[in-house]
Amino acid sequence: MCTLEYDEYIYTPADAVTNIKRIYKVDSRNWQGDPCVPNAYKWEGVDCNSYDGFLRITSLNLSSSGLSGHILTDISKLTMLKSLDLSDNGLSGNIPNFLAQLQSLEYLNLAKNNLTGSVSNELLQKQSDGRLTLSVGQNPNLLCGTTSCTLQSNATRKKKNNAVITVVASIAGILLLLGIAAVIIVRRRKTYDAAKNIMLGRRHNPIKESELENKQREYSFNEVVNMTNNFDRILGRGGFGTVYHGFIEDIEVAVKMLSLSSVQGYQQFIAEVKLLMRVHHRNLTSLIGYCNEETNIGLIYEYMKNGDLDEHLSGKNNRGKSLNWEDRLRIAVDAAQGLEYLHNGCKPPIIHRDVKCPNILLNENFHAKLADFGLSKCFAAEGDTHVSTIVAGTPGYLDPEYTTSNRLTEKSDVYSFGVVLLRIITGQPVIIIKEDTTHHIIQRVNSMIAEGDITKVVDSRLQGDFDNNSAWKAVEIAMASVSATSVQRPYMRDIVTQLKDCLAAELA
C-alpha cells in the first residue's frame, strides 16, 4: 500500500468573501462563520440562493463600508453574483474586466468612489442591452466612453431649478426605461424568431437538412407524438426544454424537445446538435433522429435504461442493483474513454465543460456514456491550448483555475472528471453543508487519506469488498486530477491507461 499526502485546497466563494472581509477590514458587521448558513445568522449585506443542492452568494452589498484600495479579484469567484453594491466608499484604480465576465450580474453600483480609467465597452453594452443596471456616477476621474461619468450637482442652485431638474430627470428616466423595455421586447422577439428561423433553415448558420438526412432520420411531429404516447412520460428537464420517453417500433428512445422561449436553451441545443453530428464514439450518447417541423423541434437519442450515475451513487435509483467496485471502475473507464476521444480523437479538440455524475448515463448493461454537450467548446484550431470564454458549468465540479482565468483547457475537464472519480470511489456528495460550514469532497478525502486506511475512503456500502491496491491507485488518480494547477494534472489518455490498470488489478 502506498501512502499519499495532498495539500491542495479548493478556493470557494465562501473563502473569497472571507478574504474580502480580511483585506477590506470589514469589522463592523456580523461576518462570522459561513456567509449563508444558518439563515438566521447569515452575513449582513450577503444574500444566498440554492443551486444544485448547495448555497451560492448572489448579492453582496458593501455600500458605505469605508472601503479603500482596488476592487478585489476575489469578487470574480462569486460566479452566481446577481447584485454588487460598492458605492459610497474610497475605492480607487480601474474597474476590473472580470466584472463584465460575471454572467449572472444584473446590478452593479460603483458610484461615489475615486475610480479612474474608463468603463469597459462590455459593461456599457450590457447596460445598453438592458441586461445590467449600472451606476458609476460621482467618480470624478472616471470616463464613460469619451465623456466623464460624473453626475453634475450644485448645492447652490435654487430650489426651483432643482425641482425642475428633478421633474425633467424623472420624465427622462421614465422615457428611458420605456425605451429600454421596448428594446428588450424587440430583441427577445427577434431572438425567438431567429431561433425558430435558424432551426427551420431559413437564416444564416442553419442546421442543414442535407447534413441531418445523411446521418439521421427525420420524423414528423405527429410521429414524435405517437412515439412518446403524447408525451406522457418525462425523463428530465433542462434549459433547452423537456426529455420524454418513447418507442420507435420496439426500440426505446429519449426525445428532447426544444423550448423556443429559452434563448440559453436554444444555444445549448444548437451546440449539442452540431457536436453530435460530427462525433461518434461508443462512450458518447448517440443521436438517432430529429424533428424539424415549424416550432416543433426535437432530437431523438438512444435510451439509457439505467439512468444517470448520480442516481446510483446517491441511492435514489429504484432499479435494484447496487454498484460494486468492479462496476464503478468500468463506469470510470467508460467515461474517461469518452472524454479522451473528445480531447484527442476530435480535430480540433472538444472540451465538454460540464463533466459531472448526472451527465454520465448508463445503458441496460451499465456501460457508461457521456451526455449533455450543450456547454461544450471546440478549439478554433488543432494547435490551440485554450478557449477564452465566460465561466460555465456546475459548482463543485468547476476547475478553480478556469474560474479565475476564463481560460478553458482540456485540463478543466480533467479536474471535473477527478471530482467524478472521487464521488465514484467514496459514494459521497460533492458538497456537504453542515451547520455553518461547507465541505468539498476533496477536503474530506484529504482528511481520510491522512489516516492511511483505505476502507475509510472507499464507499462503506461496499463493505470492504475490493482490492486495496486497486482502490489506492484509483484514489491517487483522482487526487492528481484535482490538483490546484492544471500543469500538475494528468492528461485523459494517461487516466484511461491507469484506470484500466486499476480494473485489471481488481479482476486479478
Secondary structure, DSSP 4 states (H G I P E B T S, - for coil): ------------HHHHHHHHHHHHT--SS---S-SSSSGGGPPTTEEEEEETTEEEEEEEE-TTS--EESPPGGGGG-TT--EEE--SSEEEEPPPTHHHH-TT--EEE--SSEE-EE--HHHHHHHHHTS-EEE--S-TTEEETTEE-PPP--TTS-HHHHHHHHHHHHHHHHHHHHHHHHHHHHHHHHHHHHHHHHHTT-SSS---HHHHHHHSEE--HHHHHHHTTTT--EEEEETTEEEEEEEETTEEEEEEEE-TT-HHHHHHHHHHHHHHHH---TTBPPEEEEEEETTEEEEEEE--TT-BHHHHHHT---SS----HHHHHHHHHHHHHHHHIIIIISSS-EE-S---GGGEEE-TT--EEE---TT-EE-SSTT---EE----S-TTTS-HHHHHH-EE-HHHHHHHHHHHHHHHHH---SEEEETTEEEEHHHHHHHHHHTT-GGGTS-GGGTT-S-HHHHHHHHHHHHHHT-SSGGGSPPHHHHHHHHHHHHHHHH-
